[in-house]
Amino acid sequence: MEKIKLAIIGLGGIVQVMHLPAILKRDDIEITALCDVRQSKIKDLSKKLNVSKTFTSADEMLASGLDIDAALIAAPTDYHADISIKCLRAGINVLVEKPLGRNLREAKMIVDEANKSGKILMVGMNNRFRSDSILQRSFLRSGDLGEVYYVKTGWLKRKSSNTKWFTESDKSGGGVVIDNGIVMLDLGMWMMDFPDVKSVSAVNYSHNTITVEDSSIALIKFKSGASMTMEVSWSFHRSGEFFYCNAFGREGSTFINPLRIFRFINNELKELTPKNSAAQPDTFKDSYDYQIRHFAGSVKGYHKSVSTGEEALKIMEVIDAIYKSAKTGKEVLL
């Protein structure tokens, strides 16, 4: 495969600001088709990118007989299951923006279809591809910091989108939990190699929203005895954005952002943070470059994909439990 023939389905802000710059840097990807329900988006981008094959629905695109190797799906969340399943059935590898589905049931439908088709299903969790996240995880996996017993994650920022569907629960699946919480759950559980979850307790708040939550605090307990907390909010009154993932082991600890690594040696806490390892202004944007490079390598068969559908199911199980716990006011056992 000299060039991957890629279809992009959904041409909103995340595609134009993050995905497209990463894709256009690569000489092994050819954008074969653009698909969006909005004619204005198609017209502007098709001209700019010199892509002649454009469609207003995935069904129309798949019925065209166009040769497509892979699809980037960044349509609204309520379309993820339908479009992903149809692309997989058509023999197309899929990179779908998070969340995989609105709930565990939809996510499982997609994963089942991926397993049947034998095609790649990768979920867009770009924070795994941050340089500081990768370095943090490498220290944790080395065992130098000892058994990890607690991870603390959080992301406090404004809403990722101002589009109407984003805060309509029947379309989005939820609010800040499914927008930012899912990312921090994935990052934290990835740091711990996805241990089995024992229980979930959560509190959600809706101070500036109606049908979805705008803040959430959750405690996840694992069967191993380890635990993780997550706090996410669109509405905490603070200046600027705050993104962090801190992991505590029996022999040391790691923090992002900024990246800091400590180890207890000879009864003294020593800092082991590598020089010149601090996050750069483009760390977040660069993560999309690394993510699309990894997806392309997976499609070409160079390596197995990460951020798989199976891992997404484990995250979605926790997401469902967070909503159930917040609604009932009780701890949810898994």
Secondary structure, 3 states (H helix, E strand, C coil): CCCEEEEEECCCHHHHHHHHHHHHCCCCEEEEEEECCCHHHHHHHHHHHCCCCEECCHHHHHHCCCCCCEEEECCCHHHHHHHHHHHHHCCCEEEEECCCCCCHHHHHHHHHHHHHHCCCEEEECHHHHCHHHHHHHHHHHHCCCCCEEEEEEEEECCCCCCCHHHHCHHHHCCCHHHHHHHHHHHHHHHHCCCCCEEEEEEEEECCCCCCCCCEEEEEEEECCCCEEEEEEECCCCCCCCEEEEEEEECCEEEEECCCEEEEEECCEEEECCCCCCCCCCCHHHHHHHHHHHHHHHHHCCCCCCCCEHHHHHHHHHHHHHHHHHHHHCCCEEC
